[in-house]
Amino acid sequence: MFNLTSTQLLEKQQTAPSVEGIEQHHRYLFNSALGRLRSREAAEDAVQDSFLAAFAGAKRFAGNASQRTWLTGILKHKVCDQLRRMCRDHAVFESTSPTDRDEFENFEFASPRNIDPGVELERKELRAAIEHAITKLPSRLAKAFSLYECDDYSGREVCDALDISENNLWIMLHRARKQLREELSSWYAAAA
């Protein structure tokens, strides 16, 4: 039988997540959920469900990953649950409202420090053009594209979240890319 030494037990207790430790990741988790769900209320629900699951499963947190990584994993499952619920109820995904758009502008995108300001400006403009183009996609195409391309969900995970077949997913991704290419062609022409 394996017994923990007092030092190992103390280290394990120190890695157990605290309320303050978990809540410090609220903004990051909210922005992540908002980018996937495109609804402020649904994103807040997913974050709250994630916190409840984290508090309930705090004893199972082994400390093998950072708290943010652990919470992001929980959030990923809660977002899938939200998407399943929304699709099951045949809810119509609404495009981003002006109040939600403010949340998108508060995203914190990581960027290298010693980068040319002109290149950084062009990246910001491209990012804004892509976000705008995604809002013009039909809601199911936007969800499939965002989950697969932006959030790095696997094809199987997207299919499970949206309750669609793999063939349907690939067709939806093809259509989304085609529409985005058409929508962004004017941006590329202006940038050239």
C-alpha positions in Angstrom: 0.0 0.0 0.0 1.3 3.5 -0.9 1.4 6.0 1.9 2.2 9.7 1.5 4.9 11.2 3.6 4.1 14.2 5.7 6.1 16.4 3.2 4.1 15.0 0.2 0.8 15.4 2.0 1.7 19.1 2.8 2.6 19.7 -0.9 -0.7 18.1 -2.0 -2.6 20.3 0.4 -0.8 23.4 -0.9 -1.8 22.5 -4.5 -5.5 22.1 -3.6 -7.4 25.0 -5.3 -8.8 27.6 -3.0 -11.9 29.8 -3.7 -9.6 32.9 -4.3 -7.3 30.8 -6.5 -10.1 29.6 -8.7 -11.9 33.0 -8.9 -8.8 34.8 -10.1 -9.3 33.0 -13.4 -12.9 34.3 -13.9 -12.1 36.9 -16.6 -10.0 34.5 -18.6 -12.6 31.7 -18.4 -15.5 34.2 -19.2 -13.7 35.5 -22.3 -12.9 32.0 -23.5 -16.6 30.9 -23.0 -17.9 34.1 -24.7 -15.7 33.5 -27.7 -17.2 30.0 -28.1 -20.8 30.6 -27.1 -21.3 34.2 -28.4 -23.8 34.8 -25.7 -23.0 36.7 -22.5 -25.6 34.8 -20.5 -24.5 31.4 -21.7 -20.9 32.2 -21.1 -21.5 33.3 -17.6 -23.6 30.1 -17.0 -20.8 28.0 -18.3 -18.2 29.7 -16.1 -20.4 29.4 -13.0 -21.0 25.7 -13.8 -17.3 25.3 -14.1 -16.7 26.9 -10.7 -19.3 24.6 -9.1 -17.7 21.6 -10.7 -14.2 22.8 -9.6 -15.3 23.3 -6.0 -17.1 19.9 -5.9 -14.0 18.2 -7.4 -11.3 20.2 -5.6 -10.2 17.1 -3.7 -9.5 15.3 -7.0 -7.2 18.1 -8.2 -3.8 16.4 -8.3 -1.7 19.5 -9.0 -0.2 17.9 -12.1 -1.3 21.0 -14.1 -1.9 24.6 -13.3 -5.2 25.7 -11.9 -6.0 27.6 -15.1 -5.3 24.5 -17.2 -7.5 22.4 -14.9 -10.3 25.0 -15.0 -10.1 25.4 -18.7 -10.6 21.7 -19.1 -13.7 21.8 -16.9 -14.9 24.8 -18.9 -14.4 23.0 -22.2 -16.8 20.3 -21.1 -19.3 22.9 -19.7 -19.3 24.8 -23.0 -20.0 21.5 -24.9 -22.9 20.9 -22.5 -24.3 24.4 -23.2 -24.0 23.9 -26.9 -25.7 20.5 -26.7 -28.5 22.1 -24.7 -28.9 25.0 -27.1 -29.0 22.7 -30.1 -31.4 20.3 -28.4 -33.8 23.1 -27.7 -33.4 24.4 -31.2 -32.4 27.8 -30.0 -31.4 30.3 -32.6 -27.9 31.6 -32.0 -28.0 35.3 -32.1 -25.3 37.4 -33.6 -23.3 39.5 -31.2 -25.1 42.4 -29.7 -23.4 45.7 -29.1 -23.0 45.0 -25.4 -21.4 41.6 -26.2 -19.1 43.3 -28.7 -17.5 45.3 -25.8 -16.5 41.9 -24.3 -14.8 40.9 -27.5 -12.8 44.1 -27.4 -11.5 43.2 -23.9 -9.9 40.0 -25.1 -6.3 39.7 -24.2 -4.4 38.4 -27.2 -0.8 37.4 -26.5 1.8 38.9 -28.8 5.6 38.9 -28.9 7.2 41.9 -27.4 9.7 43.1 -30.1 7.3 43.2 -33.0 7.0 45.9 -35.7 4.1 48.2 -34.8 3.0 48.2 -38.4 2.8 44.4 -38.4 1.0 44.5 -35.1 -1.6 47.0 -36.4 -2.1 44.8 -39.5 -2.7 41.8 -37.3 -5.2 43.7 -35.2 -7.0 44.8 -38.3 -7.0 41.3 -39.7 -8.3 39.9 -36.4 -11.1 42.4 -36.4 -12.0 41.6 -40.0 -12.1 37.9 -39.2 -14.3 38.4 -36.1 -16.6 40.6 -38.2 -16.7 38.0 -41.0 -17.5 35.2 -38.6 -20.5 37.2 -37.2 -21.9 37.3 -40.8 -21.8 33.5 -41.0 -25.0 31.5 -40.3 -25.0 30.6 -36.6 -24.4 26.9 -36.9 -21.5 27.5 -39.4 -20.0 30.0 -37.1 -20.2 27.6 -34.1 -18.7 24.8 -36.1 -15.9 26.9 -37.5 -15.1 28.6 -34.2 -14.9 25.4 -32.2 -12.8 23.6 -34.8 -10.5 26.3 -36.1 -10.3 28.8 -33.2 -10.7 26.7 -30.1 -8.8 23.6 -31.4 -11.6 21.1 -30.6 -11.3 17.8 -32.5 -13.7 16.9 -35.2 -15.3 14.4 -32.9 -15.7 16.9 -30.1 -17.4 19.4 -32.4 -19.7 16.7 -33.7 -20.7 15.7 -30.2 -21.2 19.3 -29.1 -23.4 20.3 -32.1 -25.0 16.8 -32.4 -24.0 16.5 -36.1 -22.3 13.8 -38.2 -18.7 14.0 -39.3 -19.7 14.4 -42.9 -22.0 17.3 -42.0 -19.1 18.9 -40.0 -16.7 18.8 -43.0 -19.4 20.3 -45.3 -20.1 23.0 -42.8 -16.4 23.8 -42.4 -16.0 23.9 -46.2 -19.0 26.3 -46.5 -17.7 28.5 -43.7 -14.2 28.8 -45.2 -15.7 29.6 -48.6 -17.9 32.3 -47.2 -15.1 33.7 -45.0 -12.8 33.8 -48.0 -15.3 35.8 -50.0 -16.0 38.1 -47.1 -12.3 38.7 -46.4 -11.3 39.2 -50.1 -12.1 42.9 -49.9 -9.9 43.2 -46.8 -7.0 41.5 -48.6 -7.5 43.7 -51.7 -7.4 46.9 -49.5 -4.3 45.6 -47.6 -2.4 44.9 -50.8 
